[in-house]
Amino acid sequence: MVDQNAVRGGLKYAIYRTPLAVMFLGFYVPLLSLVVFSFWERSGLWMEPAFTLAAYETLFSTNIGQLGQSLTMGLTTGLVALVLAFPVAYLVSFISTDFQRMVFLSIFAVPFFVSPFVRILLLVPILGADGVVNTALLTVGLIDEPLGFLLFTNFSVLIGTLVSFMPFVIFTGWLSMEMIDDEMKQAAEDLGARPLTTIRTVIGPLALPGILVGVLFVIAASMGEAIFPRVLGGTDAVSIGLMTQRAFSQLNVPFAAATTVVALSLYVVGLVVITRYVSLDELFTAFQEEED
């Protein structure tokens, strides 16, 4: 006779472990392979097993400027996303009605359903010399000639990245603010705190963990993006993703692997910093209490 408890236990074990196995085989095994390849030696059009730091030496000597520019661009994008997304998340969480909240969140979700190529094509006629922005500014007389920095510069890459990835900060900020007990906000108001004071002392600190998770994702996505710098950034734009893509196109696998490892290391450092100064446990505990 079949032991039903054993069958249920085996089924539960398979349900829990199968996603972990798929994740390990589909992500961590290739990632570990990249770590190994980063120490191999390039040989002709391929590579051969070895233990050398040549790829890292090239990255931190010849390409250190591009690496720093990519990191600076990622941090700038994350900071701008934080500044722009926080008031939007506050508006959605505390000021909007249920219907308005649904409309806002639906609007912010639209970029996820649009191909990156389409988003790029939409930005070109908006930011170009004859685009919507320059035409509007010329019409009202604010400028005498088209602004040249709007397209094919780091500014246009920043705009493209924000359009694509800032909704992540909005959603994480909104979820964090939704978990804040209304009584805490009401208590601050009853004690005479002004709206800005309430935001600075209550809303901001409590929503910070979730918002920073979204900001970290934006930074990582900005640094790893290759399409936007290639199309919107012109010849001078760089990113870690674009560096990796060019290295793979040149069959320089060790250098591409080393660049990926460095990018992942920067992401891990950022995650450690966030978990060091803000408590993600409080965020998940609040979420569990909200569900209960």
C-alpha positions as CSV (number, residue, x, y, z in Angstrom):
1,M,0.0,0.0,0.0
2,V,1.3,3.4,-1.0
3,D,2.2,5.6,2.0
4,Q,0.2,8.8,1.3
5,N,2.3,10.8,3.7
6,A,5.5,9.8,1.9
7,V,4.0,10.7,-1.4
8,R,2.9,14.1,-0.1
9,G,6.3,14.7,1.5
10,G,8.0,13.8,-1.8
11,L,5.7,16.0,-3.8
12,K,6.2,18.9,-1.4
13,Y,10.0,18.4,-1.6
14,A,9.8,18.4,-5.4
15,I,7.7,21.6,-5.5
16,Y,10.1,23.4,-3.2
17,R,13.4,22.1,-4.7
18,T,12.6,22.1,-8.4
19,P,12.6,25.9,-8.8
20,L,15.9,26.0,-6.9
21,A,17.4,23.4,-9.1
22,V,16.3,25.2,-12.3
23,M,17.7,28.5,-10.9
24,F,21.0,26.8,-10.1
25,L,21.4,25.1,-13.4
26,G,20.1,28.0,-15.5
27,F,21.8,30.9,-13.7
28,Y,24.4,30.0,-11.2
29,V,26.2,27.3,-13.2
30,P,26.7,29.7,-16.2
31,L,27.7,32.5,-13.7
32,L,30.3,30.2,-12.1
33,S,31.5,29.4,-15.6
34,L,32.0,33.1,-16.3
35,V,34.1,33.4,-13.1
36,V,36.3,30.6,-14.3
37,F,36.6,31.9,-17.9
38,S,37.6,35.3,-16.6
39,F,40.9,33.8,-15.4
40,W,41.5,31.9,-18.6
41,E,43.9,33.0,-21.3
42,R,42.8,34.3,-24.7
43,S,44.2,32.2,-27.5
44,G,43.6,33.2,-31.1
45,L,39.8,33.5,-31.6
46,W,39.0,31.6,-28.4
47,M,40.6,30.8,-25.0
48,E,42.4,28.1,-23.2
49,P,42.5,27.0,-19.6
50,A,44.9,28.9,-17.5
51,F,45.1,31.1,-14.4
52,T,45.9,34.7,-15.4
53,L,44.7,38.1,-14.3
54,A,45.3,39.5,-17.8
55,A,41.6,40.2,-18.4
56,Y,41.3,42.1,-15.1
57,E,44.5,44.0,-15.7
58,T,43.2,45.2,-19.1
59,L,39.9,46.2,-17.5
60,F,41.4,48.2,-14.7
61,S,44.2,49.8,-16.8
62,T,43.0,50.4,-20.3
63,N,39.3,50.5,-19.6
64,I,39.2,52.0,-16.1
65,G,37.8,55.3,-17.5
66,Q,34.9,53.5,-19.2
67,L,34.2,51.5,-16.1
68,G,34.1,54.7,-14.0
69,Q,31.9,56.4,-16.5
70,S,29.5,53.5,-16.5
71,L,29.4,53.5,-12.7
72,T,28.9,57.3,-12.6
73,M,26.0,57.0,-15.1
74,G,24.4,54.2,-13.1
75,L,24.6,56.1,-9.8
76,T,23.3,59.3,-11.5
77,T,20.4,57.4,-13.0
78,G,19.6,55.8,-9.6
79,L,19.6,59.2,-7.8
80,V,17.4,60.8,-10.4
81,A,15.0,57.9,-10.3
82,L,14.8,58.2,-6.5
83,V,14.1,61.9,-6.6
84,L,11.4,61.5,-9.3
85,A,9.8,58.3,-8.1
86,F,9.4,59.1,-4.4
87,P,6.8,61.9,-4.8
88,V,5.0,59.8,-7.4
89,A,4.8,56.8,-5.0
90,Y,3.6,59.2,-2.3
91,L,0.9,60.5,-4.6
92,V,-0.3,57.1,-5.5
93,S,-0.2,55.8,-1.9
94,F,-1.7,58.6,0.1
95,I,-3.4,61.1,-2.1
96,S,-5.0,59.1,-5.0
97,T,-8.4,57.4,-4.8
98,D,-8.7,53.7,-5.6
99,F,-9.6,54.5,-9.2
100,Q,-6.8,57.0,-9.7
101,R,-4.3,54.6,-8.1
102,M,-5.3,51.9,-10.6
103,V,-4.9,54.4,-13.5
104,F,-1.5,55.6,-12.3
105,L,-0.2,52.1,-11.8
106,S,-1.5,51.0,-15.2
107,I,0.3,53.9,-16.8
108,F,3.6,53.1,-15.1
109,A,3.3,49.4,-16.2
110,V,3.0,50.3,-19.9
111,P,6.8,50.4,-20.5
112,F,7.1,46.8,-19.5
113,F,4.8,45.8,-22.4
114,V,6.7,47.8,-25.0
115,S,9.8,46.6,-26.7
116,P,13.1,48.5,-25.9
117,F,13.5,49.2,-29.6
118,V,10.1,50.8,-29.7
119,R,10.9,53.0,-26.7
120,I,14.1,54.1,-28.4
121,L,12.3,54.9,-31.7
122,L,9.8,57.0,-29.7
123,L,12.5,59.0,-28.0
124,V,14.3,60.0,-31.2
125,P,11.5,62.2,-32.6
126,I,10.9,63.6,-29.2
127,L,14.5,64.6,-28.3
128,G,15.9,65.2,-31.9
129,A,16.9,68.5,-33.3
130,D,13.5,68.7,-35.1
131,G,11.7,66.8,-32.3
132,V,8.8,67.7,-30.0
133,V,10.9,69.3,-27.2
134,N,13.1,71.5,-29.4
135,T,10.1,72.5,-31.6
136,A,8.1,73.5,-28.5
137,L,11.0,75.5,-27.0
138,L,11.6,77.3,-30.3
139,T,7.9,78.1,-30.7
140,V,7.6,79.7,-27.3
141,G,10.9,81.6,-27.8
142,L,12.9,80.0,-24.9
143,I,15.7,79.0,-27.2
144,D,17.1,80.4,-30.5
145,E,18.4,77.2,-31.9
146,P,17.8,73.5,-31.2
147,L,19.4,72.0,-28.1
148,G,22.1,69.6,-29.2
149,F,22.5,67.7,-25.9
150,L,19.1,66.2,-26.0
151,L,20.0,63.3,-28.3
152,F,23.0,61.1,-28.9
153,T,24.5,62.1,-25.6
154,N,24.6,60.7,-22.0
155,F,21.6,62.9,-21.3
156,S,19.5,60.9,-23.8
157,V,20.8,57.6,-22.4
158,L,19.7,58.8,-19.0
159,I,16.2,59.7,-20.3
160,G,15.9,56.3,-22.0
161,T,17.0,54.4,-18.9
162,L,14.6,56.3,-16.7
163,V,11.7,55.8,-19.0
164,S,12.4,52.0,-19.0
165,F,13.3,51.3,-15.4
166,M,12.0,54.1,-13.1
167,P,8.7,52.3,-12.7
168,F,10.5,49.7,-10.6
169,V,11.3,52.4,-8.0
170,I,7.7,53.7,-8.2
171,F,6.3,50.2,-7.6
172,T,8.7,49.4,-4.7
173,G,8.1,52.8,-3.2
174,W,4.4,52.4,-3.4
175,L,4.4,48.9,-1.9
176,S,6.6,50.1,1.0
177,M,4.3,53.1,1.6
178,E,1.2,50.8,1.5
179,M,2.7,48.8,4.4
180,I,3.0,51.9,6.6
181,D,0.3,52.0,9.3
182,D,-2.1,54.9,8.8
183,E,-2.1,55.4,12.5
184,M,1.6,56.4,12.5
185,K,0.9,59.1,9.9
186,Q,-2.2,60.3,11.7
187,A,-0.3,60.4,15.0
188,A,2.4,62.6,13.4
189,E,-0.3,64.9,12.1
190,D,-2.1,65.0,15.5
191,L,1.2,66.1,17.1
192,G,1.3,69.1,14.8
193,A,3.8,67.8,12.3
194,R,3.6,69.5,8.9
195,P,3.3,67.3,5.8
196,L,6.9,67.7,4.9
197,T,8.0,66.9,8.4
198,T,5.8,63.8,8.4
199,I,7.4,62.7,5.1
200,R,10.9,63.3,6.4
201,T,10.5,61.7,9.8
202,V,7.8,59.0,9.2
203,I,7.1,58.1,5.6
204,G,10.6,58.4,4.3
205,P,12.5,56.2,6.8
206,L,9.8,53.5,6.8
207,A,9.6,53.4,3.0
208,L,13.4,53.7,2.5
209,P,14.2,49.9,2.4
210,G,11.8,49.1,-0.4
211,I,12.7,52.2,-2.4
212,L,16.4,51.5,-2.2
213,V,15.9,48.0,-3.5
214,G,14.2,49.6,-6.6
215,V,17.0,52.1,-6.9
216,L,19.7,49.4,-6.8
217,F,17.9,47.6,-9.6
218,V,17.8,50.8,-11.7
219,I,21.6,51.3,-11.1
220,A,22.3,47.7,-12.1
221,A,20.1,47.8,-15.1
222,S,21.6,51.2,-16.3
223,M,25.1,49.8,-16.0
224,G,24.2,46.6,-17.7
225,E,22.2,48.1,-20.5
226,A,23.7,47.9,-24.0
227,I,20.9,49.0,-26.3
228,F,20.3,52.5,-25.0
229,P,24.0,53.6,-25.0
230,R,24.5,52.1,-28.5
231,V,21.5,53.9,-30.1
232,L,20.9,57.0,-28.0
233,G,24.4,57.7,-26.7
234,G,26.3,58.2,-29.9
235,T,30.0,57.2,-30.2
236,D,31.1,58.4,-26.8
237,A,28.6,56.6,-24.6
238,V,29.7,53.5,-22.7
239,S,28.3,51.0,-20.2
240,I,29.4,47.8,-18.7
241,G,26.8,46.0,-20.8
242,L,28.1,47.6,-23.9
243,M,31.7,46.8,-23.0
244,T,30.7,43.2,-22.5
245,Q,28.8,43.0,-25.8
246,R,31.7,44.4,-27.7
247,A,34.1,41.9,-26.1
248,F,31.9,39.0,-27.0
249,S,31.6,40.3,-30.6
250,Q,35.4,40.3,-30.7
251,L,35.4,36.7,-29.2
252,N,37.4,38.1,-26.2
253,V,35.5,35.8,-23.8
254,P,37.9,36.3,-20.8
255,F,37.6,40.1,-20.9
256,A,33.8,39.8,-21.3
257,A,33.7,37.4,-18.3
258,A,35.9,39.6,-16.2
259,T,33.7,42.7,-16.9
260,T,30.6,40.7,-15.9
261,V,32.3,39.5,-12.7
262,V,33.2,43.1,-11.8
263,A,29.7,44.3,-12.5
264,L,28.2,41.6,-10.4
265,S,30.7,42.4,-7.6
266,L,29.6,46.1,-7.7
267,Y,26.0,45.0,-7.4
268,V,26.7,42.7,-4.4
269,V,28.6,45.6,-2.7
270,G,25.6,47.8,-3.2
271,L,23.3,45.2,-1.8
272,V,25.5,44.7,1.2
273,V,25.6,48.4,1.8
274,I,21.8,48.6,1.6
275,T,21.3,45.7,4.0
276,R,23.9,47.2,6.4
277,Y,22.2,50.6,6.8
278,V,18.5,49.7,6.3
279,S,16.7,46.7,7.6
280,L,15.0,44.6,4.9
281,D,13.8,42.3,7.6
282,E,11.5,45.1,8.8
283,L,10.1,45.5,5.3
284,F,9.3,41.8,5.0
285,T,7.9,41.6,8.6
286,A,5.6,44.6,7.8
287,F,4.5,42.9,4.6
288,Q,3.7,39.6,6.5
289,E,1.8,41.6,9.2
290,E,-0.2,43.4,6.4
291,E,-1.1,40.0,4.9
292,D,-2.2,38.6,8.2
